[in-house]
Amino acid sequence: MSDMGSESEGRLAAWAQLARRLAAAPYAPVVAAAVLAVLAAAQAIPLAAASNHGQGGGGTGNLELALVLLSLIATLPLALARQHPAPAAIVTSAANTLSLLALHDLTIAGVVAQILVFYVLGRSGVQLLAGCLAVPFLLLALPAAANNSNGLSRGLTIALAALGPMSAWTGAAQRARREAAEHSQTRAGIEGTLLEHTARGERARISRELHDVVAHHISMIAVQAETARLTTPGMPAAGAQRLSSIGDTARTALTEMRRLLGVLREDTSAEPAARQPQPGTYQLTELIDEAREVSESSTRLIISGWPQPLDPGTELAAYRIVQEALTNARRHAQGAAVDVELHFGEDVLSLRIRDNGPGPSGPAVGNGLLGMRERALAVGGSLQAGAAGVGGFVVEATLPVKAGTEQLP
C-alpha cells in the first residue's frame, strides 16, 4: 500500500514539474490565450442563442456578436499579461464585468483568464490593483445582484469572486518566496566573498610575518654558521662539519619557507608559486642520513612488513612525525641513539621512534608533540608519546594506509 502511495506521489510530482516547465515557457501565455479564446467563443454562441430564445428570439445576431466579442476581449489580453500585467488585467476585468452587467452571462474560459491575470498581478507585486479589480465580482456575486442571472452564470460569478483574490494572494506568496530565495542566494554569495577576502587577508598577514621575522632569522643562522666556520682559526674538522651542516639546514629551511610563502601569496600573484612533491616514507632514508651527519650518535631505520604505496596524506604525516621526533631527540637527548621503526600492516602503518636518552623529567608537552598528534588525527590515526619503559623517550603512531581527510602542509 505504501509503495502505491509513493508511486502516486511520484507521478503527481512529475506532473507538477511538467506543469511548471510549461508555465515558465516563453510562449505559454500566447498559447493559453489562444486556447481560452477559442473555448470562450465556442461557449458564447450557444449561450447567446439560449438567452435569445428565452427572450423571444429577436436580435440573435447582435447578442451573439456582443457575447463573442466580450469573451474574446476577456481572454486574448492574457497573451500580454507577463509583459503588461496591469493593462491586461484591467481589460480582462472590464470585459467580464460588462458581460455580467449587460448580458448576464460569463464564459468558463473568461473566468479562467480572469483568475490567471489575478495571479500574474500578484506575482508582479500589484496586489492593490488586483484587490480593486476583484471588488465588482464580489458585489455581483451577492444574491441581490445576481437575481437576473442564470444558474451557470451565478456559479461562475461566485467562483470568480472566491478564487480571484485567492489567486492574487497565491501569486504574491510565490513572488515573496522567489524574492526570499534570491535574497538568501545573494546573502550566501556575499558571505562567501567576505570569508574569502578574510582568508586572503589572514594569509597575507601570516606571509608578511613569516617573511619579515622567521625567514630573516633563519637566513641569519645560515650566515652566522658559515661565518663562524670560515673565521674561527684552528677549528677541528668535526666542528667545521657541524657548522656547515647548520648552514645547509638553515638554507633548506629558508627554501621551504619561501615555497610556503609562495603558496600563501599565489592567489594575489600573477605568477604561480613554485611547487614540488611532498615528502613521504621513501625520503626517510635521506632524513636518517641527515640525522646521522648532524648528531653524535647512531640513528637506525628499521622496516618490517611488506612496504606498499600509501595515501599521500599518510605519506606526508609519517615523514613529518619522524622528522619532528628526530628533531626533539637531537634537542632533548643529544648524543643518544635513535631507532626509527616502520611496520607496514595490511591496513595501518605503525611508527615507533625511540631514543635511549635520559627521558623526560615531567609530562611530555610542547608544540612539537601537539603538531605530531594533529598530523596523525588529520589522516584518521593516533599518536602517543612519553617515557619509554627502560629509559629514554618513545613516540608511537598508528596511521591508516588510506587516509580520508585533508593534508597539513
C-alpha positions as CSV (number, residue, x, y, z in Angstrom):
1,M,0.0,0.0,0.0
2,S,2.8,2.4,0.8
3,D,4.5,1.5,-2.5
4,M,1.4,2.5,-4.3
5,G,1.2,5.8,-2.4
6,S,4.8,6.5,-3.1
7,E,4.3,5.8,-6.8
8,S,1.2,8.1,-6.9
9,E,3.2,10.9,-5.2
10,G,6.0,10.4,-7.7
11,R,3.6,10.7,-10.6
12,L,2.0,13.8,-9.1
13,A,5.4,15.4,-8.6
14,A,6.3,14.6,-12.2
15,W,3.1,16.2,-13.5
16,A,3.7,19.2,-11.3
17,Q,7.2,19.6,-12.6
18,L,6.0,19.3,-16.2
19,A,3.3,21.9,-15.5
20,R,5.9,24.3,-14.0
21,R,8.1,23.9,-17.1
22,L,5.2,24.6,-19.5
23,A,4.1,27.6,-17.5
24,A,7.6,29.0,-17.5
25,A,8.0,28.6,-21.3
26,P,8.1,32.0,-23.2
27,Y,5.2,31.0,-25.5
28,A,2.9,29.7,-22.7
29,P,0.8,32.9,-22.3
30,V,0.2,33.2,-26.1
31,V,-0.9,29.5,-26.3
32,A,-3.1,29.8,-23.2
33,A,-4.7,33.0,-24.5
34,A,-5.4,31.4,-27.9
35,V,-6.9,28.2,-26.4
36,L,-9.1,30.1,-24.0
37,A,-10.3,32.5,-26.8
38,V,-11.4,29.5,-28.9
39,L,-13.1,27.9,-26.0
40,A,-14.8,31.2,-25.0
41,A,-16.1,31.8,-28.5
42,A,-17.4,28.2,-28.7
43,Q,-19.3,28.6,-25.4
44,A,-20.5,32.2,-26.1
45,I,-22.5,31.3,-29.2
46,P,-24.8,28.7,-27.6
47,L,-25.1,30.9,-24.5
48,A,-26.3,33.8,-26.6
49,A,-28.7,31.6,-28.6
50,A,-30.2,30.1,-25.4
51,S,-30.6,33.6,-23.9
52,N,-32.2,35.0,-27.0
53,H,-34.6,32.0,-27.2
54,G,-35.7,32.7,-23.7
55,Q,-36.4,36.3,-24.6
56,G,-38.4,35.6,-27.7
57,G,-35.8,35.2,-30.5
58,G,-35.2,38.9,-31.5
59,G,-31.7,40.2,-32.2
60,T,-30.0,36.9,-32.2
61,G,-27.1,38.0,-34.3
62,N,-26.3,41.1,-32.3
63,L,-26.4,39.3,-29.0
64,E,-24.2,36.5,-30.2
65,L,-21.7,39.0,-31.7
66,A,-21.6,41.0,-28.5
67,L,-21.0,38.0,-26.3
68,V,-18.4,36.6,-28.6
69,L,-16.6,39.9,-28.7
70,L,-16.7,40.3,-24.9
71,S,-15.4,36.7,-24.5
72,L,-12.5,37.3,-26.8
73,I,-11.7,40.6,-25.1
74,A,-11.7,38.8,-21.8
75,T,-9.3,36.1,-22.9
76,L,-6.9,37.5,-25.5
77,P,-5.1,40.0,-23.2
78,L,-3.7,37.1,-21.3
79,A,-1.1,36.8,-24.1
80,L,0.4,40.1,-22.9
81,A,0.0,39.5,-19.1
82,R,3.7,38.8,-18.5
83,Q,4.9,42.0,-20.2
84,H,2.0,44.3,-19.3
85,P,0.2,42.7,-16.3
86,A,-1.8,45.8,-15.2
87,P,-3.4,46.7,-18.7
88,A,-4.1,43.0,-19.4
89,A,-5.9,42.7,-16.0
90,I,-7.9,45.9,-16.5
91,V,-9.1,44.9,-20.0
92,T,-10.0,41.4,-18.9
93,S,-11.8,42.6,-15.8
94,A,-13.7,45.2,-17.8
95,A,-14.9,42.7,-20.4
96,N,-16.0,40.2,-17.8
97,T,-17.8,42.8,-15.7
98,L,-19.6,44.3,-18.8
99,S,-20.6,40.8,-19.8
100,L,-22.2,40.2,-16.4
101,L,-23.9,43.6,-16.2
102,A,-25.2,43.9,-19.8
103,L,-25.6,40.3,-20.9
104,H,-25.9,38.5,-17.5
105,D,-23.5,35.7,-18.8
106,L,-19.9,34.6,-18.3
107,T,-17.9,32.0,-20.1
108,I,-15.7,29.4,-18.3
109,A,-12.7,30.4,-20.4
110,G,-13.3,34.1,-19.4
111,V,-13.3,33.1,-15.7
112,V,-10.1,31.1,-16.1
113,A,-8.4,34.0,-17.9
114,Q,-9.6,36.4,-15.1
115,I,-8.1,34.1,-12.4
116,L,-4.8,33.8,-14.3
117,V,-4.4,37.6,-14.7
118,F,-5.1,38.0,-11.0
119,Y,-2.3,35.5,-10.3
120,V,0.1,37.4,-12.6
121,L,-0.8,40.7,-10.9
122,G,0.1,39.1,-7.5
123,R,3.4,37.8,-8.9
124,S,4.1,41.2,-10.3
125,G,3.6,42.9,-7.0
126,V,0.5,44.8,-7.9
127,Q,-1.7,43.4,-5.2
128,L,-3.6,46.7,-4.7
129,L,-4.9,46.7,-8.3
130,A,-5.9,43.1,-8.0
131,G,-7.9,43.9,-4.9
132,C,-9.6,46.8,-6.7
133,L,-10.5,44.7,-9.8
134,A,-11.9,42.0,-7.6
135,V,-14.5,44.3,-5.9
136,P,-17.1,44.3,-8.7
137,F,-17.1,40.5,-8.8
138,L,-17.6,40.4,-5.1
139,L,-20.6,42.7,-5.4
140,L,-22.1,40.9,-8.4
141,A,-21.8,37.6,-6.5
142,L,-24.3,38.7,-3.9
143,P,-27.7,37.1,-4.4
144,A,-29.4,40.6,-4.8
145,A,-27.1,41.5,-7.7
146,A,-27.5,38.1,-9.4
147,N,-31.2,37.7,-9.5
148,N,-31.3,38.1,-13.3
149,S,-28.5,35.6,-13.9
150,N,-28.9,32.1,-15.0
151,G,-27.5,29.2,-12.8
152,L,-24.3,28.8,-14.7
153,S,-23.5,32.5,-14.7
154,R,-24.3,32.8,-11.0
155,G,-22.0,29.8,-10.2
156,L,-19.2,31.3,-12.3
157,T,-19.6,34.7,-10.7
158,I,-19.3,33.2,-7.2
159,A,-16.3,31.1,-8.2
160,L,-14.6,34.1,-9.7
161,A,-15.4,36.2,-6.6
162,A,-13.9,33.5,-4.4
163,L,-10.9,32.3,-6.5
164,G,-9.9,35.7,-7.9
165,P,-8.5,37.2,-4.6
166,M,-7.1,33.8,-3.7
167,S,-5.3,33.6,-7.0
168,A,-3.8,37.1,-6.5
169,W,-2.7,36.1,-2.9
170,T,-1.1,32.9,-4.3
171,G,0.9,35.0,-6.9
172,A,2.0,37.4,-4.2
173,A,3.1,34.5,-2.0
174,Q,5.0,33.0,-4.9
175,R,6.7,36.3,-5.5
176,A,7.7,36.5,-1.8
177,R,9.2,33.0,-1.9
178,R,11.1,33.8,-5.0
179,E,12.5,37.1,-3.6
180,A,13.4,35.3,-0.3
181,A,15.3,32.6,-2.3
182,E,17.1,35.3,-4.3
183,H,18.0,37.2,-1.1
184,S,19.3,34.1,0.5
185,Q,21.4,33.3,-2.5
186,T,22.7,36.8,-2.6
187,R,23.5,36.8,1.1
188,A,25.3,33.4,0.8
189,G,27.3,34.8,-2.1
190,I,28.2,37.9,-0.1
191,E,29.2,35.8,3.0
192,G,31.3,33.6,0.8
193,T,33.1,36.6,-0.7
194,L,33.7,38.1,2.8
195,L,35.1,34.8,4.0
196,E,37.3,34.6,1.0
197,H,38.6,38.1,1.5
198,T,39.1,37.5,5.2
199,A,41.1,34.3,4.5
200,R,43.2,36.1,1.9
201,G,43.9,38.9,4.3
202,E,44.9,36.4,7.0
203,R,47.2,34.5,4.6
204,A,48.8,37.8,3.6
205,R,49.3,38.7,7.2
206,I,50.9,35.3,8.0
207,S,53.0,35.6,4.9
208,R,54.3,39.0,6.0
209,E,55.1,37.8,9.5
210,L,57.0,34.7,8.2
211,H,58.9,36.8,5.7
212,D,59.8,39.7,8.0
213,V,60.6,37.7,11.1
214,V,61.1,34.0,10.7
215,A,62.8,34.0,7.3
216,H,65.1,36.8,8.4
217,H,66.3,34.9,11.5
218,I,66.8,31.7,9.5
219,S,68.9,33.5,7.0
220,M,70.9,35.0,9.8
221,I,71.5,31.5,11.2
222,A,72.9,30.3,7.9
223,V,75.1,33.4,7.5
224,Q,76.5,33.2,11.1
225,A,77.2,29.5,10.8
226,E,79.1,30.0,7.6
227,T,81.0,33.0,9.0
228,A,81.9,31.1,12.2
229,R,83.3,28.2,10.1
230,L,85.4,30.5,8.0
231,T,86.7,32.9,10.6
232,T,87.5,30.6,13.5
233,P,91.2,29.6,13.4
234,G,92.2,26.1,14.3
235,M,88.7,24.7,14.3
236,P,88.6,20.9,14.4
237,A,87.2,19.2,11.2
238,A,84.2,17.8,13.1
239,G,83.3,21.3,14.4
240,A,83.6,22.8,10.9
241,Q,81.4,19.9,9.6
242,R,78.8,20.7,12.2
243,L,78.7,24.4,11.3
244,S,78.5,23.5,7.6
245,S,75.5,21.2,8.4
246,I,73.8,24.0,10.4
247,G,74.2,26.4,7.4
248,D,72.9,23.8,5.0
249,T,69.9,23.0,7.2
250,A,69.1,26.7,7.6
251,R,69.3,27.2,3.9
252,T,67.0,24.2,3.3
253,A,64.5,25.6,5.8
254,L,64.7,29.0,4.1
255,T,63.9,27.4,0.8
256,E,60.9,25.6,2.3
257,M,59.8,28.9,3.9
258,R,59.9,30.7,0.6
259,R,57.9,27.9,-1.1
260,L,55.3,28.2,1.7
261,L,55.2,32.0,1.2
262,G,54.6,31.4,-2.5
263,V,51.7,29.2,-1.8
264,L,50.2,31.7,0.7
265,R,50.6,34.5,-1.8
266,E,49.7,32.7,-5.0
267,D,46.1,34.0,-5.1
268,T,47.4,37.6,-5.2
269,S,50.3,37.0,-7.5
270,A,50.3,36.9,-11.3
271,E,52.8,34.0,-11.4
272,P,52.1,30.6,-9.9
273,A,54.0,29.5,-6.9
274,A,56.9,27.1,-7.3
275,R,55.8,23.6,-6.2
276,Q,57.4,20.3,-5.5
277,P,56.2,16.9,-4.4
278,Q,55.5,16.5,-0.7
279,P,58.0,14.1,1.1
280,G,56.9,10.6,2.2
281,T,58.3,7.4,3.5
282,Y,60.6,6.9,0.5
283,Q,62.5,10.0,1.6
284,L,63.1,8.7,5.2
285,T,66.5,7.3,4.3
286,E,67.7,10.8,3.4
287,L,66.2,12.1,6.6
288,I,68.0,9.4,8.6
289,D,71.3,10.1,6.8
290,E,71.0,13.8,7.6
291,A,70.3,13.0,11.3
292,R,73.4,10.8,11.4
293,E,75.5,13.7,10.0
294,V,74.4,16.3,12.5
295,S,74.2,14.1,15.6
296,E,77.0,12.5,17.6
297,S,75.3,9.1,17.8
298,S,73.8,6.5,15.5
299,T,70.3,6.7,14.0
300,R,68.8,3.5,12.6
301,L,65.9,2.9,10.2
302,I,64.2,-0.4,10.8
303,I,61.5,-1.5,8.4
304,S,59.2,-4.6,8.8
305,G,56.3,-5.9,6.9
306,W,55.7,-5.5,3.2
307,P,56.2,-1.9,2.1
308,Q,53.3,-0.6,-0.1
309,P,52.2,2.7,-1.6
310,L,50.3,4.8,1.0
311,D,47.8,7.5,0.7
312,P,49.6,10.9,0.1
313,G,48.2,12.2,3.4
314,T,49.6,9.2,5.3
315,E,53.0,9.5,3.5
316,L,53.3,13.2,4.4
317,A,52.1,12.6,8.0
318,A,54.6,9.8,8.6
319,Y,57.5,11.8,7.2
320,R,56.7,14.9,9.3
321,I,56.2,12.8,12.5
322,V,59.6,11.1,12.1
323,Q,61.2,14.5,11.2
324,E,59.8,16.2,14.4
325,A,60.7,13.2,16.6
326,L,64.3,13.2,15.4
327,T,64.5,17.0,16.0
328,N,63.2,16.5,19.5
329,A,65.7,13.8,20.1
330,R,68.6,16.0,19.0
331,R,67.3,18.8,21.1
332,H,66.5,17.0,24.4
333,A,68.7,13.8,24.2
334,Q,71.8,15.0,22.5
335,G,74.2,12.1,21.8
336,A,71.5,9.4,22.3
337,A,71.0,6.6,19.8
338,V,67.7,6.7,18.0
339,D,65.7,3.9,16.4
340,V,63.1,4.6,13.8
341,E,60.8,1.6,13.2
342,L,58.2,1.3,10.5
343,H,55.9,-1.7,10.3
344,F,53.7,-2.0,7.2
345,G,50.5,-3.8,8.1
346,E,47.6,-4.6,5.8
347,D,45.5,-1.6,6.8
348,V,47.8,0.5,9.0
349,L,51.3,1.8,9.2
350,S,52.9,1.7,12.7
351,L,55.6,4.1,13.6
352,R,57.9,3.9,16.6
353,I,60.7,6.4,17.2
354,R,62.7,5.7,20.4
355,D,65.9,7.2,21.9
356,N,68.0,5.9,24.8
357,G,68.5,9.3,26.4
358,P,67.7,10.3,30.0
359,G,64.0,10.6,29.3
360,P,61.6,13.5,30.3
361,S,61.7,14.8,33.8
362,G,58.0,15.6,33.7
363,P,54.9,15.3,31.5
364,A,55.7,15.4,27.8
365,V,54.3,18.6,26.4
366,G,55.2,21.1,23.7
367,N,54.1,22.4,20.3
368,G,56.1,19.7,18.5
369,L,54.2,16.8,20.2
370,L,50.9,18.7,19.6
371,G,51.7,19.1,15.9
372,M,52.5,15.4,15.6
373,R,49.2,14.4,17.2
374,E,47.4,16.8,14.9
375,R,49.0,15.3,11.8
376,A,48.1,11.8,13.0
377,L,44.5,12.8,13.7
378,A,44.2,14.6,10.3
379,V,44.6,11.3,8.5
380,G,42.5,9.3,10.9
381,G,45.3,7.9,13.0
382,S,46.5,8.2,16.6
383,L,49.8,9.1,18.4
384,Q,51.1,8.6,21.9
385,A,54.4,9.9,23.3
386,G,56.1,9.6,26.7
387,A,58.8,8.0,28.7
388,A,60.0,4.5,27.5
389,G,59.8,1.6,29.8
390,V,63.6,1.2,30.2
391,G,64.6,4.8,29.8
392,G,64.6,7.3,27.0
393,F,61.6,8.7,25.1
394,V,59.3,7.0,22.6
395,V,56.8,8.2,20.1
396,E,54.3,5.7,18.7
397,A,51.9,6.4,15.9
398,T,49.3,4.4,14.0
399,L,48.3,5.7,10.6
400,P,45.8,4.2,8.2
401,V,47.0,3.1,4.8
402,K,44.2,5.1,3.1
403,A,43.6,8.5,4.7
404,G,40.4,10.3,4.0
405,T,40.9,13.8,5.3
406,E,42.8,16.9,4.2
407,Q,46.6,17.2,4.4
408,L,48.5,19.6,6.6
409,P,51.4,21.4,4.8
